[in-house]
Amino acid sequence: MAASTPLRFSANGRDYRLPANPTVVICVDGCQYEYLEAAAAAGVAPFIAQMLSAGSAFRGDCVMPSFTNPNNLSIVCGVPPAVHGICGNYFWDSAANQGQGAEVMMNDPAHLRAGTLLAAAARAGAAVAVISAKDKLRRLLGWQLQGICFSAETADQATLAENGVDNLLQLVGLPLPPVYSADLSEFVLAAGVRLAETRSLDLMYLSTTDYVQHKAAPGSAEANAFYAMMDRYLARLDQLGWAIGLTADHGMNAKHDAMSGAANVIYLQEVLDEWLGRARARVILPITDPYVVHHGALGSYATVYLPPGFELAPLMAHLGELDGIDRVLGKSDACAQFELPEDRVGDIVIVSRQDVVLGTRRERHDLSGLTVPLRSHGGLSEQEVPLIFNRRLKAPLPAGRLRNFDVFSIALNQLEPR
């Protein structure tokens, strides 16, 4: 950064210091604290063990619903979905289709209602790079960003004009990874390290994929191998002098019968059709995205749209009696409790318990791609996430609820310099 560069910048009502030392924030998709503890305890992740013991380590909450898009955007905006507008991977857009409404993926920056702190940092003079695993996030994370921004999924297509970098496969030294693989996350981390080694950067955001976490529980051989791989890249970034903040977009839990391995699913659209008659209620599953092989579009959060004037209270009470339901909330209560935008949420919000997922109709969920019993997310049971750093804090954090979208504030404002 030039000598005349301002020392601070603001985004969405929060103030940040521009990094005196290069700083990276990593969102490890689907990473609950237990994955880190297990890998550290097994001795396969010594640098993570050091971060947990000698750095700064906290447990915080992600935003609800505990899905990828709302949480990644909360992290890079520093605020909840009520402010930035991204309340799921997927939603019912009542204004689409000439006012008739349509089910829409929330991948387009047109759905964003707030700028990112990454773009604000770049405008203030920081050299910024963003790497996502899947291309679904790239345009959202890179909105209005003057810097480097690409996805591992389409790294072979990156150009200087579009992404701020080219010849990525040659730079990283790895082949283009399959989208359904641990290699996709490794490419993100390897590319981050290579950029740190070859570019003069101030700030990076790296976002991985939860392919492994959907398949493997904390402490399993497959999970420990993934975190051992990640550990090597974190250690290299630390060696290069980078301040590191690590968090997650959500946790992950088993959603199947422990004996049979069969998925525990409540098919809400079928239930409501039986109760109310077909096509009276519309169930929207915000977990839905273009990558459903590993979860079948089944998560622990759903929202229901009903005809105008419909009496909600009896139906909500009836839904709350279903075995496997954790919480049933009306729109206003759900948006107040979960900090969501009211115009993008249905009349009722339903959250299932830890071991149960919510679907629409059986025929709309292809589970043939599941090679292991279902693990998924979306509910309050997946809300706790880690916030760990490779440096000590200058002073204790203020009392109160810690959120994953505080990670940039802590990394930029609160960490001791090396």
C-alpha positions in Angstrom: 0.0 0.0 0.0 1.2 3.5 -0.8 2.3 5.8 2.0 -0.8 8.0 1.4 -3.2 5.1 1.8 -5.7 5.7 4.6 -5.2 3.4 7.6 -8.9 2.6 8.0 -12.0 1.8 5.9 -15.6 1.2 6.7 -18.3 -1.2 5.4 -21.9 -1.5 6.4 -21.5 0.5 9.6 -18.3 -1.3 10.8 -14.8 0.1 10.9 -11.7 -1.9 10.0 -8.0 -1.2 10.0 -6.2 -1.9 6.7 -3.7 -4.7 7.4 -0.3 -3.7 8.6 0.7 -7.3 7.8 -0.9 -9.4 5.2 -4.1 -11.0 6.5 -6.1 -14.0 5.3 -9.5 -15.1 6.4 -10.5 -18.7 5.6 -14.0 -20.0 5.6 -13.8 -23.8 6.0 -17.1 -25.0 4.7 -19.0 -27.3 7.1 -16.3 -27.1 9.8 -17.5 -27.4 13.3 -15.0 -27.0 16.2 -14.8 -30.8 16.7 -13.1 -31.4 13.4 -10.2 -29.1 14.4 -10.0 -30.6 17.9 -10.0 -34.2 16.6 -7.3 -33.5 14.0 -5.1 -31.7 16.6 -5.6 -34.5 19.1 -4.6 -37.1 16.5 -1.3 -35.3 15.9 -2.0 -34.9 12.2 -2.6 -31.1 12.3 0.2 -29.6 14.5 -0.3 -26.0 13.2 -4.0 -26.1 13.9 -3.1 -27.5 17.4 -0.8 -24.5 17.9 -3.6 -22.1 16.8 -6.0 -23.7 19.3 -3.5 -23.5 22.2 -1.2 -20.6 21.5 -3.2 -18.4 19.2 -6.7 -17.2 19.9 -9.5 -19.7 19.7 -13.3 -19.1 20.2 -16.6 -20.8 19.5 -19.2 -18.5 17.8 -22.4 -18.7 15.9 -23.0 -18.7 12.1 -26.1 -17.0 10.7 -29.4 -18.8 10.1 -30.2 -20.6 8.0 -26.9 -22.4 8.4 -26.2 -22.6 4.7 -23.3 -21.6 2.4 -24.4 -18.4 0.7 -26.0 -16.5 3.6 -22.9 -17.2 5.7 -20.2 -16.5 3.2 -21.9 -13.2 2.4 -22.4 -12.4 6.1 -18.6 -13.0 6.6 -17.5 -10.7 3.7 -20.1 -8.0 4.5 -19.6 -8.1 8.3 -23.4 -8.1 8.9 -26.3 -10.5 8.9 -28.7 -11.4 6.1 -31.2 -8.7 7.1 -28.7 -6.2 5.9 -27.1 -7.9 2.8 -30.2 -9.7 1.7 -28.8 -13.2 0.9 -31.0 -15.4 3.1 -30.3 -18.8 1.5 -28.8 -20.5 -1.6 -32.3 -20.4 -3.1 -35.5 -18.5 -2.5 -38.9 -17.6 -3.8 -38.7 -14.4 -5.7 -42.2 -13.0 -5.7 -41.3 -10.2 -8.2 -39.9 -12.6 -10.8 -41.8 -14.0 -13.8 -43.7 -10.7 -14.3 -45.0 -10.7 -10.8 -46.1 -14.4 -10.8 -43.1 -15.4 -8.7 -40.4 -18.0 -9.3 -37.9 -20.2 -7.4 -34.5 -18.6 -7.9 -30.9 -19.4 -7.1 -29.3 -16.5 -5.1 -26.0 -16.5 -7.1 -26.6 -13.2 -8.8 -25.1 -10.0 -7.3 -28.3 -8.3 -8.2 -29.7 -9.9 -5.0 -27.1 -8.3 -2.8 -28.3 -5.2 -0.8 -24.9 -4.3 0.7 -21.3 -4.0 -0.4 -18.6 -6.3 0.8 -15.8 -5.2 3.1 -13.4 -6.8 0.5 -14.4 -4.3 -2.1 -14.2 -1.5 0.5 -10.7 -2.5 1.4 -9.6 -2.5 -2.2 -11.1 1.0 -2.7 -9.1 2.1 0.3 -5.9 0.9 -1.3 -5.5 -2.7 -0.2 -4.4 -5.4 -2.7 -7.2 -8.0 -2.3 -7.6 -11.6 -3.6 -10.7 -13.8 -3.2 -10.8 -17.6 -4.0 -13.9 -19.6 -3.8 -14.2 -23.4 -4.3 -17.4 -23.3 -6.3 -18.2 -20.8 -9.0 -21.7 -20.2 -7.5 -20.1 -17.9 -4.9 -17.5 -16.2 -7.1 -19.7 -13.4 -8.5 -21.2 -12.7 -5.1 -17.9 -12.6 -3.2 -16.2 -10.5 -5.9 -19.0 -8.0 -6.4 -17.5 -4.5 -7.2 -14.1 -5.8 -6.2 -11.0 -4.4 -7.9 -8.6 -7.3 -7.4 -8.1 -11.0 -7.9 -11.2 -13.2 -7.8 -11.7 -16.7 -9.2 -13.1 -20.1 -8.3 -11.2 -23.4 -8.1 -14.1 -25.0 -10.1 -13.3 -22.8 -13.2 -9.7 -22.0 -12.6 -8.7 -23.1 -16.1 -10.9 -20.4 -17.5 -9.5 -17.5 -15.4 -8.4 -14.4 -17.4 -6.6 -11.2 -16.4 -9.6 -9.2 -17.6 -12.3 -11.1 -15.8 -10.4 -12.5 -12.7 -7.3 -10.4 -12.3 -5.0 -13.5 -12.9 -4.4 -16.1 -15.6 -2.5 -19.3 -16.2 -3.7 -20.5 -12.8 -3.1 -24.2 -13.3 0.5 -23.5 -14.1 0.8 -21.1 -11.2 -0.7 -23.5 -8.6 0.9 -26.6 -10.0 -2.2 -28.8 -9.6 -4.7 -30.1 -12.2 -8.2 -28.7 -12.4 -10.0 -30.5 -9.5 -13.4 -32.3 -9.8 -16.2 -30.3 -8.2 -17.2 -33.2 -6.0 -13.8 -33.8 -4.3 -11.5 -32.8 -1.4 -9.2 -31.7 -4.2 -11.4 -28.6 -4.8 -10.7 -27.3 -1.4 -7.0 -28.1 -1.6 -6.9 -26.1 -4.9 -8.3 -23.1 -3.0 -5.7 -23.3 -0.3 -2.8 -24.1 -2.6 -3.8 -21.2 -4.9 -3.9 -18.9 -1.8 -0.4 -19.9 -0.8 0.9 -19.4 -4.3 -0.6 -16.0 -4.5 1.0 -15.2 -1.1 4.3 -16.4 -2.5 4.2 -14.6 -5.8 2.0 -11.4 -5.4 2.2 -8.4 -3.1 -1.1 -8.8 -1.4 -2.6 -7.3 1.7 -5.9 -9.2 2.2 -7.2 -12.6 1.1 -10.5 -14.5 1.5 -10.5 -18.2 0.9 -13.7 -20.2 0.9 -13.6 -24.0 0.6 -16.3 -26.7 0.0 -17.8 -29.2 2.4 -17.5 -32.3 0.3 -15.5 -34.1 3.0 -17.7 -32.9 5.9 -20.8 -34.2 4.2 -19.2 -37.6 4.1 -17.0 -37.9 7.2 -17.5 -37.2 10.9 -15.0 -35.4 13.1 -12.1 -37.7 14.0 -12.6 -40.1 11.1 -9.7 -41.0 8.9 -11.0 -39.1 5.9 -11.7 -36.0 8.0 -8.3 -36.1 9.7 -6.6 -36.5 6.3 -8.5 -33.4 5.0 -7.4 -31.3 8.0 -3.8 -32.6 7.8 -3.8 -31.3 4.2 -5.2 -27.9 5.3 -2.7 -27.7 8.2 0.2 -27.7 5.8 -1.1 -24.7 3.9 -2.0 -22.8 7.0 1.6 -23.4 8.4 3.0 -22.1 5.1 0.9 -18.9 5.2 2.1 -18.4 8.8 5.7 -18.9 7.8 5.2 -16.3 5.1 4.1 -13.8 7.8 0.4 -13.8 7.2 -2.1 -13.2 10.0 -4.7 -16.0 9.8 -8.4 -16.0 10.8 -10.3 -19.2 10.3 -14.0 -19.7 10.7 -16.8 -21.7 9.0 -20.1 -21.0 7.3 -21.9 -23.8 9.3 -21.3 -27.1 11.1 -22.4 -30.5 10.0 -24.4 -33.4 11.6 -25.5 -36.9 10.8 -29.1 -36.9 9.5 -29.7 -40.6 9.4 -30.9 -43.5 11.4 -27.9 -44.9 13.4 -28.9 -48.5 12.8 -30.1 -48.6 9.2 -28.3 -45.6 7.8 -31.5 -44.4 6.1 -32.0 -40.6 5.9 -34.4 -39.1 8.5 -36.6 -37.0 6.2 -39.8 -35.1 6.7 -41.3 -34.5 3.2 -43.1 -31.2 4.1 -44.7 -30.7 0.8 -46.3 -34.1 1.0 -47.5 -33.4 4.5 -49.0 -30.1 3.7 -50.6 -31.4 0.5 -52.3 -34.1 2.6 -53.5 -31.7 5.2 -54.5 -28.7 3.0 -55.0 -30.1 -0.5 -52.4 -30.0 -3.3 -50.9 -26.7 -4.4 -52.2 -24.6 -1.4 -48.9 -24.4 0.3 -45.4 -23.9 -1.3 -42.3 -25.3 0.5 -39.0 -23.7 -0.3 -35.7 -25.3 0.7 -33.0 -22.7 0.8 -30.2 -25.4 0.8 -31.0 -26.0 -2.8 -28.1 -25.1 -5.2 -26.5 -26.5 -8.3 -24.4 -29.0 -6.3 -26.9 -31.4 -4.6 -25.2 -34.8 -5.1 -23.8 -34.9 -1.6 -27.0 -33.7 0.2 -29.9 -34.3 -2.1 -31.2 -30.8 -1.4 -32.1 -32.0 2.1 -31.3 -29.6 5.0 -32.7 -28.8 8.4 -34.5 -25.5 7.5 -37.5 -24.7 5.3 -39.8 -21.9 4.7 -43.5 -22.2 3.6 -45.6 -19.8 1.6 -49.4 -19.9 2.0 -52.4 -18.1 0.4 -53.2 -14.6 1.5 -55.4 -14.5 4.6 -54.6 -18.1 5.6 -55.0 -18.7 9.3 -51.4 -19.6 10.4 -51.7 -20.4 14.1 -53.5 -23.8 13.8 -51.2 -25.0 11.0 -48.1 -23.9 12.9 -49.3 -25.8 16.0 -49.9 -28.9 13.9 -46.5 -28.7 12.3 -44.9 -28.3 15.7 -46.4 -31.7 16.7 -44.5 -33.5 13.9 -41.8 -35.8 15.2 -38.4 -34.3 14.3 -39.4 -30.6 14.3 -37.4 -28.3 16.5 -39.0 -25.0 15.9 -41.9 -23.5 14.0 -42.0 -19.7 13.6 -44.1 -17.1 11.9 -42.3 -14.8 9.4 -41.9 -11.8 11.7 -40.6 -13.9 14.6 -38.2 -15.8 12.4 -36.8 -12.7 10.8 -36.4 -11.0 14.2 -34.7 -14.0 15.8 -32.6 -15.0 12.8 -31.9 -11.5 11.4 -33.5 -12.2 8.0 -35.0 -9.9 5.3 -38.8 -10.3 5.6 -39.5 -9.9 1.9 -37.5 -13.0 1.1 -38.9 -15.3 3.7 -42.1 -17.3 3.6 -45.1 -17.1 6.0 -43.7 -19.9 8.2 -40.1 -21.0 9.0 -39.5 -24.6 10.1 -36.3 -25.9 11.7 -35.8 -29.6 12.3 -33.9 -31.2 15.1 -30.3 -32.2 14.8 -30.8 -35.7 13.2 -33.6 -34.8 10.8 -33.8 -33.0 7.4 -36.7 -31.4 5.6 -37.7 -32.1 2.0 -40.5 -31.3 -0.4 -41.8 -34.4 -2.2 -39.9 -37.7 -2.4 -39.6 -37.6 -6.2 -37.9 -34.2 -6.1 -34.9 -35.5 -4.1 -32.4 -37.7 -5.9 -30.5 -39.6 -3.2 -28.7 -41.9 -5.6 -25.5 -39.9 -5.4 -25.1 -40.5 -1.6 -22.3 -43.0 -1.2 -22.5 -42.8 2.7 -25.4 -42.1 5.1 -26.6 -38.5 4.9 -24.9 -35.7 6.7 -26.2 -32.2 6.3 -26.9 -28.8 7.9 -29.2 -25.8 7.9 -30.6 -25.9 11.5 -29.7 -24.4 14.8 -27.8 -27.6 15.6 -25.2 -26.6 13.0 -24.9 -23.0 14.1 -21.8 -23.3 16.3 -18.6 -22.6 14.4 -14.9 -22.0 15.2 -13.2 -18.6 15.1 -9.5 -19.3 15.5 -6.4 -17.1 14.8 -2.7 -17.6 14.7 -2.0 -14.6 16.9 -3.0 -13.4 20.3 -5.5 -10.7 20.9 -4.4 -7.2 21.9 -7.1 -7.2 24.5 -10.1 -9.4 25.5 -13.1 -9.3 23.2 -16.1 -7.4 24.5 -18.7 -9.6 26.2 -21.6 -10.8 24.1 -22.4 -13.2 21.3 -19.6 -13.9 18.9 -20.5 -14.5 15.2 -18.6 -15.8 12.3 -19.1 -12.5 10.6 -16.9 -10.9 13.3 -13.9 -12.7 11.9 -12.6 -9.9 9.7 -13.0 -7.3 12.6 -11.0 -9.5 14.9 -8.3 -10.3 12.3 -7.9 -6.7 11.2 -8.6 -4.8 14.4 -7.8 -7.1 17.4 -4.7 -9.2 16.7 -1.3 -8.5 18.0 1.3 -7.8 15.3 4.0 -10.4 14.8 
